[in-house]
Amino acid sequence: MNPQWSDPQWTGPPSFVEKPLSGVLGETWQEYRRHAARLLPLATAGIVVAGAATELVRLAAGRFNPLVALLLELPAAWLVIKLVEFLLGAVAAGLILQTRVSGGAPGFRPARLRECLGEVTTVWLVTSFAVVGAALFFLIPGIYLAIMWSVCVPVIVIERVGPRASLGRSRQLISGHGWSVLGRLLALSLMQSVASSFLRGAFFWLPPAWQLLVENGIMYIVFIPAAVVMSTLIYYRLVAAEAADEAVARAAVGT
């Protein structure tokens, strides 16, 4: 891990501007281990609540029409899990910044979850429905929006801005690095798929429904914290790359 990359004032080596996300997966797991004691219990509680909420939706809808219950259950589960991810992302961004406070301004502190709960909830609603809406018509626009807005939560917590500004700022940072961000997200998804296969084999003796429940529960609890940690680290690296770009531009003007 190179902690200098967490400092927005660091301009980095010349190659950093071209490949700011190089090594971010390795750094993600280092930060993950550092903050696991705080993030894993929160992730566990969030997934339990998400499961209970989804079951309530299924039971309530099933009283009227089993088909409606089936159609509502999966979207409801996805939305609630995304909410858990956004809230955990705010906590992770605050924890990581606290360990790197020397890179911030004197007296600076991140927004606590209760201070930015409204903003985080708003971007969760906006991004979730926008991504789902885009994906219903064409898959690619949904993926594009998910990538462009992938660092909006760290922006809210660290830069202390509102929902609309955070979406614009996230898109500004990701612009030009979309394929790199997508590659890292796909790599993390591949790791999750491999781990899921091992779990499926380990719990083969369970009934299929219980096997799926245990497998999904463990995967969410383990990998949602990894995803939100990586999102924060991507934010830091892209801010540093932006500063490096500006420094190069200033140097070119000076010469």
C-alpha positions as CSV (number, residue, x, y, z in Angstrom):
1,M,0.0,0.0,0.0
2,N,1.2,3.5,-0.8
3,P,-0.5,5.8,1.8
4,Q,0.6,8.9,-0.2
5,W,-2.2,8.1,-2.7
6,S,-4.7,9.0,0.0
7,D,-3.4,12.6,0.0
8,P,-5.2,14.8,-2.5
9,Q,-2.2,17.1,-2.6
10,W,0.1,14.3,-3.7
11,T,0.8,14.6,-7.5
12,G,2.5,11.1,-7.7
13,P,5.0,9.8,-10.2
14,P,4.5,10.4,-13.9
15,S,2.9,7.0,-14.4
16,F,0.3,7.6,-11.7
17,V,-1.7,10.0,-14.0
18,E,-2.0,7.2,-16.6
19,K,-2.8,4.3,-14.2
20,P,-4.1,5.7,-10.9
21,L,-6.0,2.5,-10.0
22,S,-3.0,0.2,-10.4
23,G,-2.8,-2.0,-7.2
24,V,-6.1,-0.8,-5.8
25,L,-7.4,-4.4,-5.2
26,G,-4.4,-5.2,-3.0
27,E,-4.8,-2.0,-1.1
28,T,-8.5,-2.8,-0.7
29,W,-7.8,-6.0,1.1
30,Q,-5.3,-4.3,3.4
31,E,-7.8,-1.6,4.4
32,Y,-10.5,-4.3,4.7
33,R,-8.4,-6.2,7.3
34,R,-7.7,-2.9,9.1
35,H,-11.4,-2.0,9.5
36,A,-13.1,-5.5,9.4
37,A,-13.8,-5.4,13.2
38,R,-16.1,-2.4,12.6
39,L,-17.5,-3.2,9.1
40,L,-18.3,-6.9,9.4
41,P,-20.8,-6.6,12.4
42,L,-22.5,-3.7,10.6
43,A,-22.7,-5.6,7.4
44,T,-24.1,-8.6,9.3
45,A,-26.8,-6.5,11.0
46,G,-27.7,-4.8,7.7
47,I,-28.1,-8.1,5.8
48,V,-30.2,-9.6,8.6
49,V,-32.5,-6.5,8.4
50,A,-32.5,-6.6,4.6
51,G,-33.6,-10.3,4.7
52,A,-36.3,-9.6,7.2
53,A,-37.6,-6.6,5.2
54,T,-37.6,-8.7,2.0
55,E,-39.5,-11.5,3.7
56,L,-42.1,-9.0,5.0
57,V,-42.6,-7.7,1.4
58,R,-43.0,-11.3,0.2
59,L,-45.5,-12.2,2.8
60,A,-47.6,-9.0,2.5
61,A,-47.7,-9.3,-1.3
62,G,-48.3,-13.1,-1.2
63,R,-51.6,-12.5,0.7
64,F,-53.0,-10.9,-2.4
65,N,-51.3,-12.6,-5.3
66,P,-48.3,-15.1,-5.3
67,L,-47.2,-13.8,-8.7
68,V,-47.0,-10.3,-7.4
69,A,-45.0,-11.5,-4.4
70,L,-42.5,-13.2,-6.8
71,L,-42.2,-10.0,-8.9
72,L,-41.7,-7.8,-5.8
73,E,-39.4,-10.0,-3.8
74,L,-36.3,-9.7,-6.0
75,P,-36.4,-5.9,-6.6
76,A,-37.2,-5.3,-2.9
77,A,-34.2,-7.5,-1.9
78,W,-31.9,-5.7,-4.3
79,L,-33.0,-2.2,-3.2
80,V,-32.6,-3.0,0.5
81,I,-29.2,-4.5,0.0
82,K,-28.1,-1.5,-2.0
83,L,-29.3,0.7,0.9
84,V,-27.1,-1.4,3.2
85,E,-24.2,-0.9,0.8
86,F,-24.7,2.9,0.7
87,L,-24.9,3.2,4.4
88,L,-21.9,1.0,5.0
89,G,-20.1,3.0,2.3
90,A,-20.6,6.1,4.4
91,V,-19.2,4.4,7.5
92,A,-16.2,3.0,5.5
93,A,-15.4,6.4,4.0
94,G,-15.3,8.0,7.4
95,L,-13.2,5.2,8.9
96,I,-10.6,5.4,6.1
97,L,-10.4,9.1,6.3
98,Q,-9.9,9.1,10.0
99,T,-6.8,6.9,9.5
100,R,-5.5,9.4,6.9
101,V,-6.4,12.7,8.5
102,S,-2.9,14.0,8.0
103,G,-3.8,14.4,4.3
104,G,-6.7,16.7,5.1
105,A,-7.0,20.3,6.3
106,P,-6.3,21.1,10.0
107,G,-9.4,20.3,12.0
108,F,-11.1,18.6,9.1
109,R,-13.3,15.6,9.8
110,P,-15.6,13.5,7.7
111,A,-19.3,13.7,7.9
112,R,-20.7,11.1,10.4
113,L,-23.4,8.8,9.1
114,R,-26.1,10.6,11.1
115,E,-25.0,13.9,9.6
116,C,-25.2,12.7,6.0
117,L,-28.0,10.1,6.3
118,G,-30.4,12.2,4.3
119,E,-27.9,12.8,1.5
120,V,-26.9,9.1,1.4
121,T,-30.5,7.9,1.3
122,T,-31.3,10.4,-1.5
123,V,-28.5,9.2,-3.7
124,W,-29.4,5.6,-3.0
125,L,-33.0,6.3,-4.2
126,V,-31.8,8.3,-7.3
127,T,-29.1,6.0,-8.4
128,S,-31.0,2.7,-7.7
129,F,-34.1,3.7,-9.7
130,A,-32.0,5.3,-12.4
131,V,-29.8,2.3,-12.8
132,V,-32.8,-0.1,-12.7
133,G,-34.8,2.0,-15.2
134,A,-31.8,2.2,-17.6
135,A,-31.1,-1.5,-17.3
136,L,-34.8,-2.4,-18.0
137,F,-34.5,-0.9,-21.5
138,F,-30.8,-1.5,-22.3
139,L,-28.2,-3.2,-20.1
140,I,-25.3,-0.9,-21.1
141,P,-26.8,2.4,-19.9
142,G,-27.5,0.8,-16.5
143,I,-23.9,-0.3,-16.2
144,Y,-22.7,3.1,-17.4
145,L,-24.7,4.9,-14.7
146,A,-23.5,2.5,-12.0
147,I,-19.9,3.1,-12.9
148,M,-20.2,6.9,-13.2
149,W,-21.9,7.2,-9.8
150,S,-19.7,4.6,-8.0
151,V,-17.9,7.1,-5.8
152,C,-20.8,9.4,-4.9
153,V,-20.9,8.2,-1.2
154,P,-17.3,8.9,-0.5
155,V,-17.8,12.3,-2.1
156,I,-20.7,13.0,0.3
157,V,-18.8,12.0,3.4
158,I,-15.4,13.4,2.6
159,E,-16.2,16.6,0.6
160,R,-19.5,17.2,2.6
161,V,-21.7,18.0,-0.4
162,G,-25.3,17.4,-1.3
163,P,-26.8,14.6,-3.4
164,R,-26.9,16.4,-6.7
165,A,-23.3,17.8,-6.3
166,S,-22.0,14.3,-5.3
167,L,-23.4,12.7,-8.4
168,G,-21.8,15.3,-10.6
169,R,-18.5,15.1,-8.7
170,S,-18.5,11.3,-9.0
171,R,-19.0,11.5,-12.7
172,Q,-16.3,14.1,-13.0
173,L,-13.8,11.9,-11.2
174,I,-14.7,8.7,-13.0
175,S,-14.6,10.4,-16.5
176,G,-11.7,9.0,-18.4
177,H,-11.2,6.1,-16.0
178,G,-14.5,4.2,-16.5
179,W,-13.0,1.1,-18.1
180,S,-10.4,0.9,-15.2
181,V,-13.1,1.2,-12.6
182,L,-15.2,-1.4,-14.4
183,G,-12.3,-3.8,-14.6
184,R,-11.7,-3.5,-10.8
185,L,-15.4,-4.1,-10.1
186,L,-15.4,-7.1,-12.4
187,A,-12.3,-8.5,-10.7
188,L,-14.0,-8.2,-7.3
189,S,-17.1,-9.9,-8.7
190,L,-14.9,-12.7,-10.0
191,M,-13.4,-13.2,-6.5
192,Q,-17.0,-13.3,-5.1
193,S,-18.0,-15.9,-7.7
194,V,-15.0,-18.1,-6.8
195,A,-15.7,-17.8,-3.1
196,S,-19.4,-18.5,-3.7
197,S,-18.5,-21.8,-5.5
198,F,-16.4,-22.9,-2.6
199,L,-19.3,-22.1,-0.2
200,R,-21.7,-24.0,-2.4
201,G,-19.5,-27.1,-2.1
202,A,-19.1,-26.7,1.6
203,F,-22.8,-26.5,2.3
204,F,-23.9,-29.1,-0.2
205,W,-25.6,-31.1,2.5
206,L,-28.2,-28.4,3.2
207,P,-31.5,-28.3,1.5
208,P,-31.3,-26.1,-1.7
209,A,-33.3,-23.2,-0.2
210,W,-31.1,-23.1,2.9
211,Q,-27.9,-23.6,0.9
212,L,-28.8,-20.5,-1.2
213,L,-29.7,-18.5,1.9
214,V,-26.4,-19.3,3.7
215,E,-24.3,-18.8,0.6
216,N,-25.9,-15.4,-0.3
217,G,-25.8,-14.2,3.3
218,I,-22.1,-14.9,3.8
219,M,-21.2,-13.5,0.4
220,Y,-23.0,-10.2,1.1
221,I,-21.6,-9.9,4.6
222,V,-18.0,-10.5,3.3
223,F,-18.0,-8.7,0.0
224,I,-20.2,-5.6,0.6
225,P,-17.5,-4.2,3.0
226,A,-14.9,-5.0,0.4
227,A,-16.8,-3.2,-2.3
228,V,-17.4,0.0,-0.2
229,V,-13.7,0.0,0.9
230,M,-12.6,-0.2,-2.7
231,S,-15.0,2.6,-3.7
232,T,-13.4,4.9,-1.1
233,L,-9.9,4.0,-2.3
234,I,-10.9,4.6,-5.9
235,Y,-12.1,8.0,-4.9
236,Y,-8.8,8.9,-3.2
237,R,-6.8,7.7,-6.1
238,L,-8.8,9.6,-8.7
239,V,-8.7,12.8,-6.6
240,A,-4.9,12.4,-6.4
241,A,-4.8,11.7,-10.2
242,E,-6.9,14.9,-10.8
243,A,-4.4,16.9,-8.7
244,A,-1.5,15.3,-10.6
245,D,-3.2,16.3,-13.9
246,E,-3.6,19.9,-12.7
247,A,0.0,20.0,-11.6
248,V,1.2,18.8,-15.0
249,A,-1.0,21.4,-16.7
250,R,0.3,24.2,-14.4
251,A,3.9,23.1,-15.1
252,A,3.2,23.1,-18.9
253,V,1.8,26.6,-18.7
254,G,4.8,27.8,-16.6
255,T,7.2,26.6,-19.2
